[in-house]
């Protein structure tokens, strides 16, 4: 057998995860069994930890109203949280596409520059910009970028957490207009 997985107990009662490879050999006229055992306990624990972290991330991302995107260093989408469905439909179809495509043309260069600066410096940026959604309407987004580094410390991925601030901006504009109107009607 090759790489058969098994659990072994140590003398002190700890359980070890191992892989075992066994081969029959002939030594002279005698048949022997050569068994090689590798302790994979640490690797199993690391894989379980990664699985739990991935599950935790997806649980958070699936239940937040904020928009979460994981992008490669070129700005291509690797993951979009389910909240993107509200604006763009199925998130699976977005995988591998240009994350800047829906940014309003007047804001696109500024957003690309901020993204490039985040990748180059490893320091996330926060900015507001307009996004054109699938029905052609424009939403105002507030986004914050953060980086994920590889084992050598280089930026490997960019995480962007965004939220739609369109209503808040509209309310701020209304309050400004009301204050301006009140100043001119009462102040004169």
C-alpha positions in Angstrom: 0.0 0.0 0.0 1.1 3.6 -0.6 0.3 6.5 1.7 -2.4 4.7 3.7 -3.7 7.1 6.4 -3.9 5.8 9.9 -4.0 7.0 13.5 -1.4 5.7 16.0 -1.3 6.1 19.8 2.0 7.1 21.4 3.1 5.6 24.7 2.0 8.8 26.5 -1.5 8.6 25.0 -1.2 11.2 22.2 -2.8 10.4 18.9 -0.7 10.8 15.8 -1.9 11.1 12.2 0.4 9.1 10.0 0.7 7.9 6.4 2.1 4.4 5.9 3.6 2.9 2.8 4.4 -0.8 2.9 6.1 -3.0 0.3 7.0 -6.6 0.3 10.7 -7.3 -0.3 12.7 -10.5 -0.7 15.8 -10.6 1.4 17.6 -13.7 0.1 15.0 -16.3 0.2 13.0 -14.7 3.0 10.0 -12.5 2.4 10.0 -9.2 4.4 7.7 -6.3 4.8 9.2 -2.8 4.6 6.9 -0.2 6.2 7.6 3.5 6.2 5.6 5.7 8.4 5.4 9.5 8.2 4.0 11.7 11.0 1.5 14.1 9.4 -0.2 15.3 12.6 1.0 18.9 12.3 0.0 19.0 8.6 -3.5 17.7 9.5 -3.8 20.3 12.2 -2.8 23.1 9.8 -5.2 21.9 7.2 -8.0 21.8 9.7 -7.1 25.3 10.9 -7.2 26.5 7.3 -10.5 24.9 6.7 -12.0 26.5 9.8 -10.6 29.9 8.9 -12.1 29.6 5.4 -15.4 28.5 6.8 -15.3 31.4 9.2 -14.5 33.9 6.5 -17.3 32.7 4.3 -19.8 32.7 7.2 -18.9 36.4 7.9 -18.9 37.4 4.2 -22.2 35.7 3.5 -23.9 37.4 6.3 -22.7 41.0 6.1 -24.4 43.6 4.0 -21.0 45.2 3.2 -19.4 44.2 -0.1 -16.3 42.1 0.2 -14.0 41.5 -2.7 -10.7 39.6 -2.9 -8.6 40.8 -5.8 -5.3 39.7 -7.3 -2.5 42.1 -7.7 -3.9 43.2 -11.1 -7.4 44.0 -9.7 -9.0 40.8 -11.1 -11.8 39.4 -8.9 -11.0 36.2 -7.1 -14.0 36.4 -4.7 -17.1 38.6 -4.3 -19.4 38.3 -1.3 -23.0 37.4 -2.0 -24.0 41.1 -1.3 -22.8 41.9 -4.8 -25.7 39.9 -6.2 -27.9 42.9 -5.4 -26.1 45.0 -7.9 -24.6 42.6 -10.4 -26.3 39.3 -10.3 -24.5 36.0 -9.9 -21.1 36.5 -8.1 -19.6 33.3 -9.7 -19.7 35.0 -13.1 -17.7 37.9 -11.8 -14.7 35.7 -10.9 -11.7 36.6 -13.0 -13.2 39.9 -14.3 -11.8 43.4 -14.0 -12.8 45.0 -10.7 -12.5 48.5 -12.2 -15.0 47.9 -15.0 -18.0 49.1 -13.0 -16.2 52.1 -11.5 -17.6 55.3 -13.0 -15.4 56.4 -15.9 -14.7 59.8 -14.2 -13.4 58.0 -11.0 -11.7 55.0 -12.6 -8.1 56.4 -12.9 -8.2 57.7 -9.2 -9.4 54.2 -8.0 -6.8 52.4 -10.1 -4.1 54.7 -8.7 -5.2 54.0 -5.2 -5.2 50.3 -5.9 -1.7 50.4 -7.4 -0.5 52.4 -4.4 -2.0 49.8 -2.0 -0.2 47.0 -3.9 3.1 48.9 -4.1 3.1 50.1 -0.5 1.2 47.3 1.3 -0.8 50.1 3.0 -4.6 50.1 2.4 -6.4 53.2 1.3 -9.9 54.4 1.9 -11.8 56.3 -0.7 -15.2 57.2 -2.1 -16.1 56.7 -5.7 -19.1 56.1 -8.0 -20.0 52.7 -9.3 -22.3 52.1 -12.3 -24.4 49.0 -11.5 -26.0 46.6 -13.9 -29.3 48.6 -14.4 -27.2 51.7 -15.3 -27.8 53.6 -12.1 -24.9 55.1 -10.1 -24.2 54.3 -6.5 -21.6 56.0 -4.2 -19.3 53.5 -2.6 -16.9 54.0 0.3 -14.2 51.4 0.2 -11.2 50.4 2.3 -8.4 48.2 0.9 -6.2 45.8 2.9 -3.5 43.4 1.8 -2.8 39.7 2.3 0.9 39.0 2.1 2.6 35.8 1.0 5.1 33.9 3.1 7.9 36.2 1.7 6.1 39.3 2.8 5.0 40.4 -0.7 1.5 41.6 -1.4 -0.4 38.6 -2.8 -4.1 39.7 -2.6 -6.0 42.8 -1.9 -9.2 42.7 0.2 -11.6 45.5 -0.4 -14.5 46.1 1.9 -17.1 48.5 0.6 -20.4 49.9 1.6 -23.0 51.8 -0.3 -23.2 55.4 1.0 -25.6 56.7 -1.6 -28.5 57.4 0.8 -26.2 59.0 3.3 -24.7 61.3 0.7 -28.2 62.2 -0.5 -29.2 63.1 3.1 -26.1 65.2 3.6 -26.9 67.1 0.4 -30.5 67.7 1.5 -29.3 69.0 4.9 -26.9 71.3 3.2 -29.6 72.6 0.9 -32.0 73.1 3.8 -29.4 74.9 5.8 -28.5 77.1 2.8 -32.2 77.8 2.2 -32.8 78.6 5.9 -29.8 81.0 5.9 -31.0 82.9 2.9 -34.7 83.1 4.0 -34.1 83.8 7.7 -30.8 85.6 7.6 -31.9 88.4 5.3 
